[in-house]
Amino acid sequence: MTAIAQESEGDGHARYTYRLRVSSGARTALEAEWSRCRWLWNECCARSKKAHRDGEKCGPARLDRMLTQARTAMVWLREGSSVPQQQLIRDFAKSRAKALKDIKARLPMRQRASMPRYKKKHQDAPSLNYTRRGFRLKSGRLHLAGGIAVTVVWSRDLPEPPSSVRVYREGTGAWYASFVVPAVTGALPVTGAVIGIDWGVRETATTTSDGHDLPHPQHGKNAAQRLAHYQRMMSSTNAAFVAPIAASAALRAMVDFARNLGWPASTAGPCIWYTPRTPRWTVRSAEREPSTHYLFPKGRIPAPRAES
């Protein structure tokens, strides 16, 4: 199923998200590309902490020089495309600048943006950003820098050629491509109608027109009613009501086992009780001694008594 989303991306831009069909080879290449970018992000975090201790600056220019030196020294890093790596440095610098700005403005802790943190292999999902020179669309497929080609599930056409794309993976394992395109804006026709909207007490939104009121969904009240219903079902006073809910095959097996213990076939049958507080069944006989009962804990069923 194709997931489509359109979000505002600043002034004059919007995001269009499409599902991707990724082959095994493309998935391996994307994960390898993300491994390089994740290593680079963690190196930026370490360099940022070192610059803070030494009282130095750690801007995008210094991080770009670090990337150039790392790609020169490491063949593994040069095997990947430089486009997502450079975009990752831009994202890191923007996140760090926002955190420092909030600290300088003395904002409360709950309102501050946190400093960039290390990305872990098994916790952070892959996310790769490509600018216009790092991808192209050809024959309905998305070709990324580094020789990676994936199939896009086009649920609708893009209004304009995209300027960038973000390829990411969700927790379910599905891959998506989010394109940034110029937003086509237009003024709505003037109708002359006026309506007022306010936050209501009994309704989620109340308006000056009764036909446009948004009623409250009552999620909390409905959940409380369901919880009380299930609590009454599991209460000890309604054990006779809970017993029939069990599987009929298990009940028949216990009746047959109780008859094998010596009850004659003419009897009305044993009474089977279920105790909610303890995970075991109790079988009692109305014709034998009232104090005689047999317990069947899980995994410990006694052997039936042989007929005399």
C-alpha positions as CSV (number, residue, x, y, z in Angstrom):
1,M,0.0,0.0,0.0
2,T,1.3,3.4,-0.9
3,A,1.7,6.0,1.8
4,I,1.2,9.6,0.6
5,A,1.8,12.7,2.7
6,Q,1.9,16.3,1.8
7,E,3.5,18.6,4.4
8,S,4.5,22.2,4.4
9,E,8.2,22.7,3.9
10,G,8.7,26.3,4.6
11,D,7.4,29.1,2.3
12,G,6.6,27.9,-1.2
13,H,7.6,24.2,-0.8
14,A,5.8,21.0,0.0
15,R,6.7,17.4,0.5
16,Y,5.2,14.5,-1.4
17,T,6.0,11.0,0.0
18,Y,5.8,7.8,-1.9
19,R,6.3,4.1,-1.1
20,L,9.5,2.5,-2.5
21,R,9.9,-1.1,-3.8
22,V,13.5,-1.9,-2.9
23,S,15.3,-4.9,-4.2
24,S,17.7,-6.9,-2.0
25,G,20.8,-5.3,-3.7
26,A,19.4,-1.8,-3.4
27,R,18.6,-2.5,0.3
28,T,22.1,-3.6,1.0
29,A,23.5,-0.5,-0.8
30,L,21.2,1.8,1.1
31,E,22.1,0.3,4.5
32,A,25.8,0.5,3.6
33,E,25.4,4.2,2.7
34,W,23.6,4.8,6.0
35,S,26.4,3.0,7.9
36,R,28.9,5.6,6.5
37,C,26.6,8.5,7.3
38,R,25.9,7.2,10.8
39,W,29.7,6.9,11.4
40,L,30.2,10.5,10.1
41,W,27.4,11.8,12.4
42,N,29.0,10.2,15.4
43,E,32.4,11.7,14.4
44,C,30.7,15.1,14.2
45,C,29.3,14.6,17.7
46,A,32.7,13.7,19.1
47,R,34.3,16.7,17.3
48,S,31.6,19.0,18.7
49,K,32.2,17.8,22.3
50,K,36.0,18.2,21.9
51,A,35.6,21.8,20.5
52,H,33.3,22.6,23.4
53,R,36.0,21.4,25.9
54,D,38.8,23.3,24.1
55,G,36.7,26.5,23.6
56,E,36.9,26.2,19.8
57,K,34.3,26.7,17.1
58,C,32.7,23.8,15.3
59,G,30.9,25.2,12.3
60,P,30.0,23.7,8.9
61,A,33.3,24.8,7.4
62,R,35.4,22.9,9.9
63,L,33.2,19.8,9.6
64,D,33.6,19.9,5.8
65,R,37.3,19.9,6.2
66,M,37.0,16.9,8.6
67,L,34.9,15.1,5.9
68,T,37.5,15.8,3.2
69,Q,40.4,14.5,5.4
70,A,38.3,11.4,6.4
71,R,37.4,10.6,2.7
72,T,41.1,11.0,1.8
73,A,42.3,8.6,4.5
74,M,39.5,6.0,4.4
75,V,38.7,3.9,1.3
76,W,35.5,2.6,3.0
77,L,34.2,6.2,3.3
78,R,35.1,7.0,-0.3
79,E,33.1,4.1,-1.6
80,G,29.9,6.0,-0.7
81,S,28.5,9.1,-2.3
82,S,29.6,12.5,-1.0
83,V,26.1,14.0,-1.5
84,P,24.3,12.4,1.5
85,Q,27.5,12.8,3.7
86,Q,27.6,16.6,2.9
87,Q,23.9,16.9,3.6
88,L,24.3,15.1,6.9
89,I,26.9,17.7,7.9
90,R,24.5,20.5,7.0
91,D,21.8,18.8,9.2
92,F,24.2,18.4,12.1
93,A,25.4,22.0,11.9
94,K,21.8,23.3,11.8
95,S,20.8,21.1,14.8
96,R,23.8,22.2,16.8
97,A,23.2,25.9,16.0
98,K,19.6,25.7,17.1
99,A,20.6,24.1,20.4
100,L,23.3,26.8,21.1
101,K,20.8,29.5,20.2
102,D,18.3,28.2,22.7
103,I,21.0,28.0,25.4
104,K,22.1,31.6,24.7
105,A,18.5,32.8,24.8
106,R,18.1,31.1,28.3
107,L,15.0,29.3,27.3
108,P,13.5,26.8,29.9
109,M,14.8,23.3,29.6
110,R,11.5,21.9,28.3
111,Q,11.6,24.4,25.4
112,R,15.3,23.9,24.4
113,A,16.4,21.9,21.5
114,S,18.8,19.2,22.6
115,M,22.3,19.0,21.3
116,P,22.9,16.3,18.6
117,R,23.4,12.9,20.1
118,Y,25.1,9.7,18.9
119,K,23.2,7.5,16.6
120,K,23.0,3.8,17.4
121,K,23.0,1.0,14.9
122,H,19.9,-0.8,16.1
123,Q,17.9,2.2,17.3
124,D,18.1,4.9,14.6
125,A,16.4,4.1,11.3
126,P,18.3,5.0,8.0
127,S,17.6,8.4,6.6
128,L,19.5,9.8,3.5
129,N,19.1,13.2,2.0
130,Y,20.0,13.9,-1.7
131,T,20.1,17.3,-3.4
132,R,19.3,17.8,-7.1
133,R,22.8,16.7,-8.2
134,G,22.5,13.4,-6.2
135,F,19.4,11.9,-7.8
136,R,17.3,11.7,-11.0
137,L,14.0,10.3,-12.1
138,K,14.1,8.1,-15.2
139,S,11.4,5.8,-16.5
140,G,9.5,6.0,-13.2
141,R,12.5,4.9,-11.1
142,L,14.6,6.8,-8.7
143,H,18.3,6.7,-9.4
144,L,20.5,7.8,-6.5
145,A,24.2,8.7,-6.4
146,G,26.3,5.6,-6.1
147,G,24.5,3.5,-8.6
148,I,21.4,2.8,-6.4
149,A,18.1,2.4,-8.3
150,V,14.7,1.9,-6.7
151,T,11.1,1.7,-8.0
152,V,8.7,4.4,-6.8
153,V,5.0,3.5,-6.4
154,W,3.6,6.6,-8.0
155,S,0.2,7.2,-6.5
156,R,-0.1,10.6,-8.2
157,D,2.2,12.8,-10.3
158,L,4.5,15.4,-8.9
159,P,3.3,18.9,-9.7
160,E,6.8,20.2,-10.3
161,P,10.3,18.7,-10.7
162,P,11.7,18.0,-7.2
163,S,14.6,19.9,-5.8
164,S,15.6,17.3,-3.2
165,V,14.6,13.9,-1.8
166,R,14.9,12.1,1.5
167,V,15.0,8.3,1.4
168,Y,14.2,6.7,4.8
169,R,13.0,3.5,6.4
170,E,10.2,3.2,8.9
171,G,10.1,0.9,11.9
172,T,8.0,-1.6,9.9
173,G,10.8,-2.1,7.4
174,A,9.1,-0.2,4.6
175,W,11.1,2.3,2.6
176,Y,9.8,5.7,1.5
177,A,11.0,8.7,-0.7
178,S,9.9,12.2,0.3
179,F,10.3,14.7,-2.5
180,V,10.5,18.5,-1.9
181,V,8.7,20.4,-4.7
182,P,7.7,24.0,-5.1
183,A,4.2,24.5,-3.7
184,V,1.5,25.7,-6.0
185,T,-0.5,28.2,-4.0
186,G,-3.6,30.0,-5.1
187,A,-6.2,32.2,-3.4
188,L,-9.6,30.7,-2.7
189,P,-12.7,32.3,-4.1
190,V,-14.4,34.8,-1.9
191,T,-17.8,33.5,-0.6
192,G,-18.7,36.3,1.9
193,A,-19.6,33.7,4.5
194,V,-18.2,34.2,8.0
195,I,-17.9,31.6,10.8
196,G,-16.4,31.7,14.3
197,I,-14.7,28.7,15.9
198,D,-13.9,28.3,19.6
199,W,-12.6,25.5,21.8
200,G,-15.7,24.0,23.5
201,V,-16.3,22.3,26.8
202,R,-18.8,19.6,25.7
203,E,-17.7,19.7,22.1
204,T,-14.1,19.7,20.7
205,A,-14.9,22.7,18.6
206,T,-18.0,24.9,18.7
207,T,-18.9,27.3,15.9
208,T,-21.4,30.0,15.3
209,S,-23.2,27.5,13.1
210,D,-24.8,24.5,14.8
211,G,-24.3,22.4,11.7
212,H,-20.5,22.7,11.9
213,D,-19.9,21.8,15.5
214,L,-17.3,19.1,16.1
215,P,-18.6,16.7,18.8
216,H,-16.3,15.2,21.4
217,P,-15.3,11.6,20.6
218,Q,-15.4,10.6,24.3
219,H,-12.4,8.2,24.0
220,G,-11.6,8.3,27.8
221,K,-15.2,7.6,28.8
222,N,-15.6,4.7,26.3
223,A,-12.3,3.2,27.5
224,A,-13.4,3.4,31.1
225,Q,-16.6,1.6,30.3
226,R,-14.9,-1.2,28.5
227,L,-12.4,-1.6,31.4
228,A,-15.2,-1.8,33.9
229,H,-17.0,-4.4,31.7
230,Y,-13.9,-6.6,31.6
231,Q,-13.3,-6.2,35.3
232,R,-16.8,-7.4,36.1
233,M,-16.2,-10.4,33.8
234,M,-13.0,-11.4,35.7
235,S,-14.4,-10.8,39.2
236,S,-14.5,-13.7,41.5
237,T,-18.3,-13.3,42.1
238,N,-19.0,-14.2,38.4
239,A,-16.9,-17.4,38.2
240,A,-19.9,-19.2,36.7
241,F,-20.1,-16.6,33.9
242,V,-16.4,-16.8,33.1
243,A,-16.3,-20.7,32.9
244,P,-18.4,-21.0,29.7
245,I,-15.9,-18.7,27.9
246,A,-13.2,-21.4,28.0
247,A,-12.8,-23.7,25.1
248,S,-15.4,-26.4,24.8
249,A,-12.9,-29.0,23.9
250,A,-11.1,-28.5,27.2
251,L,-14.3,-28.7,29.1
252,R,-15.3,-32.0,27.4
253,A,-11.9,-33.4,28.1
254,M,-12.2,-32.6,31.8
255,V,-15.7,-34.1,32.0
256,D,-14.4,-37.3,30.4
257,F,-11.5,-37.4,32.8
258,A,-13.8,-36.9,35.8
259,R,-16.0,-39.9,34.7
260,N,-12.9,-42.0,34.4
261,L,-12.3,-41.4,38.1
262,G,-15.2,-43.6,39.0
263,W,-18.4,-41.6,38.6
264,P,-21.2,-43.8,37.1
265,A,-22.5,-43.0,33.6
266,S,-26.0,-42.4,35.0
267,T,-25.0,-39.5,37.1
268,A,-25.8,-36.0,36.0
269,G,-22.1,-35.3,35.6
270,P,-19.5,-33.4,37.7
271,C,-19.7,-29.7,38.4
272,I,-16.7,-27.9,36.8
273,W,-15.6,-24.7,38.5
274,Y,-12.9,-22.2,37.4
275,T,-11.1,-20.1,40.0
276,P,-9.9,-16.8,38.5
277,R,-7.5,-16.1,41.3
278,T,-5.6,-19.3,40.8
279,P,-4.8,-20.9,37.3
280,R,-6.5,-24.3,38.0
281,W,-9.8,-26.1,37.5
282,T,-11.8,-27.8,40.3
283,V,-14.0,-30.8,39.6
284,R,-16.6,-31.7,42.3
285,S,-19.2,-34.5,42.5
286,A,-22.7,-33.9,43.8
287,E,-23.2,-37.6,44.6
288,R,-20.0,-38.4,46.4
289,E,-18.8,-36.8,49.6
290,P,-19.2,-33.0,49.6
291,S,-15.6,-32.5,50.6
292,T,-14.2,-34.6,47.8
293,H,-12.7,-32.5,45.0
294,Y,-9.9,-32.8,42.5
295,L,-7.5,-30.1,41.5
296,F,-5.9,-29.9,38.1
297,P,-2.9,-27.6,38.1
298,K,-1.3,-26.8,34.7
299,G,1.0,-29.6,33.7
300,R,0.1,-31.9,36.6
301,I,-2.9,-34.1,35.7
302,P,-3.2,-37.3,37.8
303,A,-3.7,-40.6,36.1
304,P,-7.3,-41.9,36.0
305,R,-8.4,-44.6,38.5
306,A,-8.8,-48.1,37.1
307,E,-12.3,-49.6,37.3
308,S,-12.8,-52.4,39.9
